[in-house]
Amino acid sequence: LYLTLDAALDAARTAYERDPDTPLTMASMCRVVSKAMLLTARGNSGVIMSQLFQGLAQYVIKSGTRALDGPGLAGAFVQGDVFAWACVAEPREGTILSVSRALAEAATAAATDAQDPDGLASVAQAGLAGARAALERTPEQLSVLAAAGVVDAGGAGLVLLVEALARVITGERTDEVENPLG
């Protein structure tokens, strides 16, 4: 998962450095990052993460949006979840997939209930809470995780990414390193 994300960040940096005076649009950045993730995906979690991002990117590209609001972020999470589940021949609960599904469902519920006009922060935070709760349940869903006393690693990686996104959106900064389980 790390190698997949690292390669995608390198591709994004390279795209920016080619022409730093021309800002990349959200759609063009989504194209660059999703292609890099697909081409460099490593391991099961890396492949699934590449598909999560592919779905998210497709949502952004098709919508033509230049900035996501709460409902747009929820829609992107849903589209990413659909792509991720579709890429696995035998999907299983207790993996990054169940964390992705919970993320999408919680974000969608928050987008529907949002009190503020764009709801971006509330959708990101609700999605994060849903993903964390699902990650906590992964050992109950897969006996191999329970036996090892761990949560799903891919799911933990997804939670960390969503936490980073929520922090960027809210502007929350901390020097503390948090446990992905909250």
Secondary structure as UniProt FT lines:
FT   HELIX           2..18
FT   TURN            20..21
FT   HELIX           26..40
FT   HELIX           43..63
FT   HELIX           70..86
FT   TURN            93..94
FT   HELIX           96..113
FT   HELIX           120..141
FT   HELIX           143..148
FT   HELIX           153..170
FT   TURN            180..181
//
